[in-house]
Structures are given as C-alpha cells and as structure tokens.
Amino acid sequence: MRGFVVRNQGYIAGAADPFGLEGERWMRHANPVSVWTRFSVVSLIALAVWSRQWIGWYCVVPVAVGLAWILANPLLFGVPSSTRSWASKAVLGERIWTERTSMDIPVQFRSHVPNLANAVSGLGVLLLADGLVVLDGWMVGAGIVIVHLAKLWYLDRMVLLFDDVKQRDAEVSSWEHGS
C-alpha cells in the first residue's frame, strides 16, 4: 500500500542492545509475569534509597539488587505459552519500536507520543529522585505515580503499534502465539 508506511530514518535503534534483547530473549521479556514484576522495580529502589534513614549506607545493597533485577528479569522467566496478553503485546510493540530504523512503521505511529511518554516518565524520575534526596513522601509518591502512568501510556501505544503491524507483516504476526 503505497504511502501507508514510511521508513523511519534518523532514529537510533539500539535501546535494547544493553539488555541483549534478541530472538528468544525478546520472547522471555514478553512474558507477562516478567513485564508486571519489572513494574515493581521503581518502588523497590525508592524504598531502598529511603531506607538510608534506617540502615545507612547498607541501603546500597537493596539498590544494587533492584538494579540487578532490571537486568536479570527477562532471564528468570521463560517464553510465555501465549503472547496474546496486553503485557506481551506491549513488549512486542516495543520490539518493533526499537527496530524502527529497519522496519516499516505505519504513518499513524510516526508521532512523538512514545518519546513524549518516555520524557514524562523521565520527569517523574526527576521528581522521585528529588523527593528521595529531601525525604519528601509526597514527592516520592507523585514521582512513582508519574513514572508508572507514563510507562503505561507508552506501553499502550506499543500494543496499538503491534496490533497494527502484525496485520501487515507475517514475521511480526508470527510473534503472537497461544490462546
């Protein structure tokens, strides 16, 4: 369909590289349990940093555990029996988004909404960090809520992207399986 999709040039598609997301690792990353348990990391790291009030510099240990959880999480879960859940589709859409320099992306998804959602999440992280520095519970709570809502917004866009692209691309369609 001429004019329906455009090649996205000029974007850097290496966001998944530090996490080694290729092939089966993307599928493990798409395990819904992996997706939802990764959401816990922001709150757990915030709690760990806040705990410096009680345990001093030992708070570095739970912070390190939280950061390790981010990296190890996809390795701890297997390929899901089904990738038809919202969480799985979100990750599969994220795969398309990170590979957008080499894939055809429908025109309606060329907006900056995913980048805006990530920017809003970044602002939430700044608010959260500032709240942790000054130990302000309201700032910490608001930061966590902003981070999570912005991430959900981003992931929702990724679900829409995946559902659209799978209709036109047999390879992408093959990523979805199960009931």
C-alpha positions, 0 to 999 in steps of 0.5 A: 500500500503505497504511502501507508508506511514510511521508513523511519530514518534518523532514529537510533535503534539500539535501546535494547542492545544493553539488555541483549534483547534478541530472538528468544530473549525478546520472547522471555521479556514478553512474558507477562509475569516478567513485564508486571514484576519489572513494574515493581522495580521503581518502588523497590529502589525508592524504598531502598534509597529511603531506607538510608534513614534506617540502615545507612549506607547498607541501603546500597545493597537493596539498590544494587539488587533492584538494579540487578533485577532490571537486568536479570528479569527477562532471564528468570522467566521463560517464553510465555505459552501465549503472547496474546496478553496486553503485557506481551503485546506491549513488549512486542510493540516495543520490539518493533519500536526499537527496530524502527530504523529497519522496519516499516512503521505505519504513518499513524505511529510516526508521532512523538507520543512514545518519546513524549511518554518516555520524557514524562516518565523521565520527569517523574524520575526527576521528581522521585529522585528529588523527593528521595534526596529531601525525604519528601513522601509526597514527592516520592509518591507523585514521582512513582505515580508519574513514572508508572502512568507514563510507562503505561501510556507508552506501553499502550501505544506499543500494543496499538503499534503491534496490533497494527503491524502484525496485520501487515507483516507475517514475521511480526504476526508470527510473534503472537502465539497461544490462546 
